[in-house]
Amino acid sequence: MKRVGILYHPMIEAAYTLAKKLEEFLGSSGISVWLCSAWEGEKARTQVDDTDLILSIGGDGTILRAAQAVVPEITPITGINLGKLGFMTELSADEALAKLPALLAGEGWVDERAMLEVELSPPDKEHRAPRIFYALNDVVVARGAVARMVYIEATIDGEPLTTYKADGVIVATATGSTGYSLAAGGPILHPQAKEFLLLPILAHLSSAYALVLPSTAVVKLRISTAHQAILSIDGHINLPLPTGAIITVKHSPTVARFLRIHPETSFYGSLEQRLKGKQ
C-alpha cells in the first residue's frame, strides 16, 4: 500500500490522538497519509482518489460516514472501534498498531457488503433534476418534528403495494438489518445477503409487516403530508421532503468493502454477544 486515509470521530478526543499515532507510524513506514474528520465528508471525498485503504476511527457511525466518503469508489475500509457497539469495526484501539503491519502486508481479507442506490425526485411541479445517494445501512422516509403520521404510497417493481399510514418507512440493507430496522421489528439478514428490507415505523391501521425483497426489486415511495417530512440516509444525511416527493430505492451495483484481519467467524455464533455490545 502506498496511500492511506484516516477518518476520525471529531468529538472523541481519543480518536484524534490515535489518528496522529497511526499517521506517524504509517509515515515512518514510507506510506503517504492524509487525515480528516469523518464529519467533513466533502473534504474527505476529494482525497479518496488513489487511496489504498481508509482507517475509520470511532464506531459504526464513523464507518457509515467513511462509506459515504468512499462511494462510488471501492477503496476498502478498516474500522477501529472507540464506540459502544462496533458491529462493523474490525480492531480495538489497543490492537490497531499491532495489527496494522499485517494489513499493510496484504494479509487481510475483504468483506463485501451490499448498498442501496437512492434517487430523490422532487414533486412534478418543481422541475428539478433527481438527486442520487447511496446507503450502506438504511433509507428512512419519515415524519419530521411534528408528531403526526405521514402517508407513504409504496410500489414495488411498478406494482402498487400499499399506502402506509405511519411515522415512516425504512428500507434497510442486510448490514442495516441489525440497526433501526431491528428496533422497528424487522428481521435480521446475514451480512453478505443481497436482499433488502421494507418495513413501516409504527403503522396505524395499515400494513405493519416487514418484507424481505430480492436484490432485483425497485421500491418507490411517494410521500404525502401537510407538514414537514424527512429523508434520512445512513442516519446522517437528512433532507426535508415536500409532499409529492418520490424516493426510488434499489440495489446498488456499488458495494462497500471492508478490509479485515481477524479470521472470519460465524455471524450467528457471535450475533447475541454483538447485539448486547460484547465483543
N, C-alpha and C positions, 0 to 999 in steps of 0.2 A: 504493500500500500504506500502511496506517495502523498495523499492529501486526506486529512481527517477534519471533520467539523464537529464542534462541541456545542450543543444546545443545553442550556441550564435553566432551572426554575429561578426566576429573578427574586422571588420572595422567600427563598430558603438560603440563608447565608452559607450553610454548609455546601450547597450545590455550587456556588461560585468558587468557594475555596477548593473544592475537589476539581472543578474545571481548570483552575490555574495549575494545580499539581499535575493533572493529566497533560495540559498544554506543555509544561516544562519537560515532562517525561518524553512525550512524543517528539518535541523539538530536539531533544538530546539524541534521539534515535534517527535524526535526519528526515523526519516527516514534516511536511508543511501542515500547519494547523490554523484554523480560524475559530473564534469564539463568538457566540451570540446568545442573547436572551431568547428563550423559546417563545416569549411574548412578542417578539419583533419578527413576525413571520415573513413580511416582505423583504426585510433586510437579509434574513437567513436564505430566502429563496434565491436571491441574486448571487449567493456564494456556493450554491449546491453543484453547479457545473464542475465536472472533473473531480468531484469529491468521491473518495472510495468508501468512506464509512462515516456515519453520523453517530456520535455518542450522545445519548439523551440522559441528562442528569436531573432526576426529580422523581415523579411517579408516573402512573398511567396517563394522567392529563398532559404531562410534558411529552410523552410519547405520541399522543394524538396530535399535538401541535407540531412535533417533528415530522410526522407523516404528512401533515398538510404542507409543510415547507418543502418536502421532497417531491410530492406528486406533481406531475405525472412521470417523473424520473424513477429509476429503480434502485437508487442508492440504498444500501442496507442500513438498518438502524440497530444499535445495541443499547438497550436501556439499563441504566444504573439506578437502582431504587433508593430514593430517600423519602418516599411517600409512605402511605399506610398499607395499601394493598399490593401494588406492584404486580398485577396479574400478567401484564405484558412485558415487564422488565426481565432482564437476564442475570444481572450481577448485583450484589450488595455493594455498598460503599467500600467495605473492607476488602472485597475481592477485586475491585477494579484494577488497581495497579498490578496485582499478581497475575490476573488472567489476561490482561491486555496484550502482552507479548505473544501469547498463543493465537489470539485473534488476528493479530497483525501478520503472523507467520502462515496464516491460511488454514489453521486447524479447526475452525468453526464449521457450522452447517447452517444452511439458510432455511428459515421458516417462512413460507409464503402465506399471506392472508388476503382473502377476497375483500374488495372495496366496492362501494356503490357510487354510481355516477348520478348526479342530481342536476336537473335542469329546472330553473325557476323562470316561468313565463308570466309576465305581468298581465293584468286584465286586457282584453282586446282593445279597449278604447285608448290605452296608453301608447300603443305602437312602439314599444321599446324592445330591443333585442333580448332574447333569453340570456340568462347567466348560468354558467356551468360550475359545479362544485363537486368535490369528492368526499366520501365519508368512509372512514375505517371502522367506526363504531356504529353510529346511528344517525338517522334523519328524523327530526321531530317537528311536526306541524301542530301548533297548539295555541291555546288562548294566551293573551298577554297578561297584564297586571289585573285586569278586571275579572273577577271570579264568576264568569258566566260561560256556558258551553259555546262551542263553535260547531258549525255544521260542515262536514267534510265529505264531499262526494268522491267515492273511490271506484276506480275501474281497473281491471287487470286485463292486459292484452286487448284493450278496446271494448271489453265486455263489462257492463255495469255490475258492480258488486253490492254496494250498499251506500247509504248516507249515514255516516257516523254522527251521532249527537253526543259529544263527549268533551272532555278537557283537551283532547288532542289525539293524534295518531303517531305511532312510532314505526319506522321501517329500520330494521336492525340487521347487521351482518352477523355471521357466526361469532366473530370476535366481540361484537356488541351485545350478543345474547346473554352475557353474564353481567350486564350493566343495568341501565334504566329499564330496558325491556324485561329483564328478570323481575325487577321490582314491580313492574306493571302486570305481572302474571304470565309472562311469556316463557316458552321452553328454552332449554339450553341446547345449543348446537355444538358439535365438535369444531374446534378452531379451524380445521382445514376444510370444513364444509363450504360449498359454493352457494348453497341455498340461503335465502334470507327470510326475514320475518316481517309480518304486517300485523299490528295489533293496536286496538284503541286504548286510550287512557281514561279510566272512569266513565265508561259508556253509560248513557241514560236512555233506557227504553229503545235501544238499538243493539246491533250485533256486538257482543262483548268477547268473542273468541279470538284466539290468535291463529294466524295462517302461516304455514311454512310453504314458501314459494320456491319454484325451481329457478335456477340461475338464468333461464331464458325469459322469465316474466318481466313485463313492463307495467309498473304501477303509476297511475295518475291520480293525484289528489287535488280536488278543487275546493278552495276554502270559501265559505260563505259566513259572514259575520258582520254585525253592526258596530263592533268595537275592535280594538287592536288585537291582532294575532301575530304570531312569530314563526319563523323558520329557524330551527337550531340544528347545526351540523357539527357533530362530534362535541357538542356541549360548549363550544367557544366561538363559533361563527353564528351570530344571532342577527337576523334580519327581520324588519317589520313586514307583515303581509297584508296587503289590501284585500278586501273582498273581491272574489273573482280570480285571484291569482291561481295558477296551476303549477303544481310541483310534480315533475316526472322523475321517477326513480327506477334505475335498472342496474344490473350487474355491470361493473366496470371492467374493461379489458386490462386496466392497470391494477397491479397488485402491490401490497405493502410487503417489504422484505425485511425480515429480522435476522441479523447475524447472531447466532447463539454458540456457546462453548460448552455448556453443560450437556451431558448425554440426554437424548430425548427420552422422557419418561412417559408413563401412561397418564393421559389427560384425566381419565376417570379416577385413577388412583389418588391423584392429588387435588381433585376438584373440591372436596369438602374442606380440606385444610386451607386452600386458597380463598374460598368464599368466606371463611372465618378469619382471614387475614394472617394465617400461619404459613410460613414458608418451609 
